[in-house]
Amino acid sequence: MHTVDFEVRDSELDAQGVVNNAYYFVYMAHARHKYIAKLGIDFVEMAQQGQNLFLIASNLEFKQSLKSGENFTVTSALVPEGKIKFAFKQKITKSDGSIVATGYNICVCIDETNRRRPYLPEIISRVLTHNV
């Protein structure tokens, strides 16, 4: 499990004075990138080697809104999703612990060098085995 702390910026607000819905996806994506980097997975290096990680499904359920200046945390857990997929189970919480949103994001890896079907890279498989 991994956490990243944020603070809402005024530029992320919509006309209603709350965070625009698109930014919740951005917060979760940033948290996923930080998490996989912490695990030692360099997705940029993987892409340079022709192993591309793709987000294939994203589900986000909103519980309440964030407002300007609020502090919040995105918590991410890497979980298996079948034989060739993996997922990030994510949650956004305010500093008081109340849940803002929950997300579930499914990913696959495609080896572009030999046009393989989607597969689970060894490094991610090891992390999933260790985390489960």
Rosetta silent file (secondary structure, phi, psi, omega in degrees, C-alpha in Angstrom):
SEQUENCE: MHTVDFEVRDSELDAQGVVNNAYYFVYMAHARHKYIAKLGIDFVEMAQQGQNLFLIASNLEFKQSLKSGENFTVTSALVPEGKIKFAFKQKITKSDGSIVATGYNICVCIDETNRRRPYLPEIISRVLTHNV
SCORE:     score description
SCORE:     0.000 S_00000001
   1 L     0.000  144.897 -176.557    0.000    0.000    0.000 S_00000001
   2 E  -139.778  145.629  178.040    1.216    3.485   -0.831 S_00000001
   3 E  -127.528  146.673  174.814    0.004    6.996   -0.003 S_00000001
   4 E  -133.032  130.532  179.379    0.543   10.387   -1.626 S_00000001
   5 E   -95.155  143.573 -179.065   -0.551   13.647   -0.007 S_00000001
   6 E  -135.597  165.969  167.889   -2.007   16.550   -1.990 S_00000001
   7 E  -133.194  133.407 -179.788   -3.497   19.994   -1.489 S_00000001
   8 L   -66.045  131.103  176.304   -6.275   21.302   -3.742 S_00000001
   9 L  -101.419  150.206 -178.886   -5.155   24.213   -5.921 S_00000001
  10 H   -57.211  -32.880 -177.983   -7.504   26.955   -7.087 S_00000001
  11 H   -67.156  -12.948 -178.651   -6.782   26.076  -10.729 S_00000001
  12 H   -92.399   -1.120 -176.322   -8.430   22.655  -10.178 S_00000001
  13 E   -87.108  151.024  174.596  -11.824   24.116   -9.269 S_00000001
  14 L   -99.592 -172.019 -176.790  -14.849   24.329  -11.524 S_00000001
  15 L   -64.664  -18.875  179.977  -17.527   27.029  -11.668 S_00000001
  16 L   -87.567   -2.235  178.900  -19.233   25.478   -8.633 S_00000001
  17 L    82.612   14.275  176.608  -16.156   26.020   -6.459 S_00000001
  18 E  -120.919  165.037  179.434  -15.291   22.327   -6.105 S_00000001
  19 E   -61.242  130.153  176.464  -12.597   20.210   -7.747 S_00000001
  20 L   -62.414  140.326 -175.068  -13.529   19.409  -11.355 S_00000001
  21 H   -54.159  -33.450 -177.806  -14.230   15.691  -11.795 S_00000001
  22 H   -63.095  -30.075 -177.756  -11.347   15.203  -14.258 S_00000001
  23 H   -68.590  -26.171  178.152   -8.765   16.079  -11.607 S_00000001
  24 H   -62.866  -37.344  175.800   -9.689   13.072   -9.470 S_00000001
  25 H   -65.983  -38.643  178.234   -8.420   10.868  -12.303 S_00000001
  26 H   -64.209  -45.138  178.863   -5.234   12.975  -12.442 S_00000001
  27 H   -58.207  -45.226 -178.526   -4.687   12.610   -8.691 S_00000001
  28 H   -67.648  -39.313  177.843   -5.077    8.837   -8.937 S_00000001
  29 H   -62.430  -44.115  178.986   -2.780    8.585  -11.974 S_00000001
  30 H   -61.291  -42.288  178.911   -0.078   10.572  -10.172 S_00000001
  31 H   -64.599  -39.093  177.349   -0.424    8.314   -7.128 S_00000001
  32 H   -62.809  -43.771 -179.518   -0.139    5.183   -9.320 S_00000001
  33 H   -63.209  -42.036  177.587    3.038    6.504  -10.943 S_00000001
  34 H   -63.782  -40.184 -178.599    4.582    7.305   -7.554 S_00000001
  35 H   -64.963  -49.643 -178.016    3.634    3.869   -6.245 S_00000001
  36 H   -67.065  -30.834  175.322    5.133    1.878   -9.101 S_00000001
  37 H   -64.827  -41.139  178.286    8.290    4.003   -8.929 S_00000001
  38 H   -62.546  -33.167  179.408    8.571    3.174   -5.215 S_00000001
  39 L   -77.709   -4.846 -179.976    8.254   -0.512   -6.119 S_00000001
  40 L    89.388   14.591  179.047   11.203   -0.174   -8.502 S_00000001
  41 L   -98.227  116.312  179.663    9.137   -0.325  -11.684 S_00000001
  42 L  -102.396   95.978 -174.744   10.289    2.264  -14.229 S_00000001
  43 H   -68.544  -23.646  175.780    7.459    2.417  -16.760 S_00000001
  44 H   -69.370  -45.559  177.524    9.398    4.879  -18.953 S_00000001
  45 H   -63.196  -40.815  177.496   12.315    2.445  -19.174 S_00000001
  46 H   -59.209  -43.479 -179.670    9.879   -0.398  -19.830 S_00000001
  47 H   -63.518  -38.270  178.194    8.352    1.597  -22.711 S_00000001
  48 H   -64.463  -24.797  177.451   11.810    2.237  -24.175 S_00000001
  49 L   -92.942    5.548  178.069   12.261   -1.547  -24.204 S_00000001
  50 L    86.890    6.730  177.831    8.914   -1.998  -25.964 S_00000001
  51 E  -102.473  103.246 -173.684    7.006   -3.114  -22.875 S_00000001
  52 E  -104.891  125.731  175.074    4.089   -0.716  -22.585 S_00000001
  53 E   -86.873  129.291 -179.258    1.803   -0.521  -19.582 S_00000001
  54 E  -123.296  137.550  169.604   -1.737    0.450  -20.535 S_00000001
  55 E   -83.075  120.569 -176.838   -4.698    1.494  -18.435 S_00000001
  56 E  -109.716  -14.470  176.897   -7.618   -0.457  -19.917 S_00000001
  57 E  -155.537  141.832  179.560  -10.407    0.327  -17.446 S_00000001
  58 E  -141.946  124.891  178.108  -10.998    2.985  -14.845 S_00000001
  59 E  -122.044  129.912 -178.865  -13.865    3.197  -12.392 S_00000001
  60 E  -134.597  125.012  177.626  -14.265    6.148  -10.046 S_00000001
  61 E  -113.669  122.271 -178.895  -17.073    6.622   -7.530 S_00000001
  62 E   -87.903  134.933  178.479  -17.493   10.057   -6.015 S_00000001
  63 L  -110.029  -38.089  178.348  -18.626   10.323   -2.393 S_00000001
  64 L  -159.267  169.159 -176.532  -18.087   14.040   -1.696 S_00000001
  65 L   -95.712  155.382  170.296  -16.318   17.056   -3.173 S_00000001
  66 L  -101.987  149.384 -179.746  -12.960   18.623   -2.451 S_00000001
  67 E  -124.814  167.630 -177.620  -12.624   22.401   -2.142 S_00000001
  68 L   -51.147  132.178  175.586   -9.805   24.911   -2.470 S_00000001
  69 L    81.612   -7.561 -179.762   -6.977   24.457    0.011 S_00000001
  70 L   -70.583  141.522  174.258   -8.190   21.122    1.388 S_00000001
  71 E   -92.968  142.094  179.465   -5.534   18.527    2.130 S_00000001
  72 E  -152.080  165.668 -177.402   -6.181   14.973    1.026 S_00000001
  73 E  -127.883  139.338  171.102   -4.446   11.646    0.527 S_00000001
  74 E  -107.176  121.514  177.852   -4.595    9.110   -2.287 S_00000001
  75 E  -104.528  134.360 -178.249   -4.024    5.554   -1.076 S_00000001
  76 E  -129.617  140.015  172.991   -3.153    2.886   -3.654 S_00000001
  77 E  -130.497  133.899  177.587   -2.866   -0.884   -3.441 S_00000001
  78 E   -88.301  125.358 -176.869   -1.648   -3.093   -6.287 S_00000001
  79 E  -132.540  149.625  177.160   -3.889   -6.152   -6.661 S_00000001
  80 E   -69.802  150.105  179.399   -4.059   -9.075   -9.119 S_00000001
  81 E  -140.868   74.880 -176.315   -6.804   -8.975  -11.740 S_00000001
  82 L    82.503 -166.022 -174.499   -6.794  -12.349  -13.469 S_00000001
  83 L   -80.766  -30.192 -174.249   -3.775  -14.008  -15.098 S_00000001
  84 L  -121.265    2.803 -178.779   -2.530  -11.178  -17.313 S_00000001
  85 E  -120.186  161.020  172.651   -3.933   -8.046  -15.708 S_00000001
  86 E  -140.567  161.034 -175.948   -3.307   -6.122  -12.533 S_00000001
  87 E  -137.065  158.070  172.632   -5.233   -3.355  -10.852 S_00000001
  88 E  -112.137  116.176  173.016   -4.790   -0.425   -8.545 S_00000001
  89 E   -90.182  120.907 -171.998   -7.415   -0.189   -5.833 S_00000001
  90 E  -129.610  153.893 -179.891   -7.415    3.474   -4.830 S_00000001
  91 E  -145.055  136.414  173.937   -9.082    5.755   -2.327 S_00000001
  92 E  -107.269  125.940  179.088   -9.058    9.519   -1.852 S_00000001
  93 E  -128.325  145.948  174.025   -9.590   10.673    1.729 S_00000001
  94 E   -74.906  168.644 -179.250   -9.706   14.083    3.364 S_00000001
  95 L   -63.082  -20.528  177.200   -7.383   14.862    6.263 S_00000001
  96 L   -85.198    1.143  178.316  -10.264   14.051    8.656 S_00000001
  97 L    91.871   -7.306 -179.840  -10.390   10.503    7.225 S_00000001
  98 L   -72.188  143.316 -176.321  -13.669   10.905    5.339 S_00000001
  99 E   -81.574  128.813  177.847  -13.789    9.216    1.942 S_00000001
 100 E   -94.090  -44.871 -177.633  -13.947   11.517   -1.083 S_00000001
 101 E  -159.815  154.653  172.498  -13.775    8.907   -3.857 S_00000001
 102 E  -124.413  146.907 -178.779  -12.856    5.302   -4.540 S_00000001
 103 E  -139.888  154.018  176.063  -11.297    4.006   -7.727 S_00000001
 104 E  -139.074  116.601 -172.169  -10.376    0.745   -9.400 S_00000001
 105 E  -123.445  119.542 -175.535   -7.995    0.936  -12.354 S_00000001
 106 E  -100.238  136.110 -177.397   -7.089   -2.118  -14.443 S_00000001
 107 E  -128.958  156.564  171.559   -3.826   -2.325  -16.410 S_00000001
 108 E  -137.094  168.661  174.925   -2.087   -4.677  -18.839 S_00000001
 109 E  -123.406  135.906  176.664    1.320   -4.824  -20.467 S_00000001
 110 E  -119.638  130.768  176.295    1.910   -5.312  -24.201 S_00000001
 111 E   -90.876  104.426 -176.642    5.331   -6.235  -25.583 S_00000001
 112 L   -73.006  -20.053 -175.894    5.563   -4.149  -28.764 S_00000001
 113 L   -71.440  -30.171  179.411    8.877   -5.695  -29.855 S_00000001
 114 L  -130.203   18.512  175.065    7.369   -9.065  -30.706 S_00000001
 115 L    52.209   39.377  177.027    3.646   -8.208  -30.770 S_00000001
 116 L   -69.190  156.939  171.369    2.833  -10.495  -27.886 S_00000001
 117 L   -66.918  169.165  176.877   -0.597  -10.592  -26.430 S_00000001
 118 L   -55.285  143.059 -179.776   -1.102   -8.842  -23.109 S_00000001
 119 E  -148.557  166.503  178.453    0.976  -10.385  -20.357 S_00000001
 120 L   -99.924  111.313 -179.537    1.963   -9.820  -16.749 S_00000001
 121 L   -59.546  146.639 -177.861    5.593   -8.644  -16.553 S_00000001
 122 H   -55.010  -42.970 -177.754    7.806  -10.603  -14.172 S_00000001
 123 H   -62.649  -37.551  178.774    8.592   -7.561  -12.037 S_00000001
 124 H   -74.684  -38.064  176.365    4.884   -6.871  -11.477 S_00000001
 125 H   -58.896  -42.319  178.843    4.158  -10.552  -10.878 S_00000001
 126 H   -63.097  -42.684  179.467    6.829  -10.583   -8.145 S_00000001
 127 H   -63.427  -45.182 -179.888    5.319   -7.506   -6.499 S_00000001
 128 H   -62.710  -41.398  179.229    1.814   -8.995   -6.616 S_00000001
 129 H   -64.040  -40.454 -179.469    3.051  -12.285   -5.167 S_00000001
 130 H   -71.104  -36.605 -176.178    4.879  -10.447   -2.393 S_00000001
 131 H   -79.241  -25.793 -174.613    1.947   -8.109   -1.613 S_00000001
 132 L   -80.518    0.000    0.000   -0.799  -10.757   -1.550 S_00000001
